Amino acid sequence: MYKDEDNQFPEEWVNVELTSQQYIPTWAHKEQYEIKDSAVIVGTYLTPLNKKETIAYQLSELALS
């Protein structure tokens, strides 16, 4: 998820799927993966990563490759 600083999307945070080069709205993720609003509220799903978490994720993906 990336912050929409240019106000190009109706949501404050944008879900970007880099492998298919698409922007996926939150409602589509919730519908496709059957994510409940309560899981989003507590931060289990669809929560933006901070910079430290992003780097850690990228390094773990690089290590697995």
Secondary structure by P-SEA (a helix, b strand, c coil): ccccccccccccbbbbbccccccccaaaaaaaacccaaaaaaccccccccaaaaaaaaaaaaaac
